[in-house]
Amino acid sequence: MHPFHFAGFRLALAHKGDLARMRDMKPGLMRHIRPEIAQMICGTTDSEWLYALIASQLADPRGDVEAVELVRAVDRTIAIIREIRARLDIATSSSVNLFITTGTQIAACATASILAATAPRTRRGCTKRTSTS
């Protein structure tokens, strides 16, 4: 169910896409997820794992997060996924389209496909938007 939100976090995420061989990727992803955040994962969807991975890239996912930090966390998450897919030789195209927000900051990412790190990148990019209201 979207959006994903862990209790006490100022983040909400919605994701449209499907990461091929997610089950195979989970052990590699777990190395990049903080233990206290990993304990909060209660489902099996790629969306929840993306949320936990992004949150783990933030200095304090329970506190104030600046737009630039949010975008860097999403970029780092995409890089981690590419790295793991390359290590596992996953060549199946997978799309990741998401937005994540703190309520005042929002980052969005649209990828046509996430391929192995050695494949040409087709990422259209992540964007940030700041709101003061």
Secondary structure by P-SEA (a helix, b strand, c coil): ccccccccccbbbbbcccccccccaaaaaaaaccaaaaaacccccaaaaaaaaaaaacccccccccaaaaaaaaaaaaaaaaaaaaaaccccbbbbbbccccccbbbbbbbcccccccccccccbbbbbbbcc
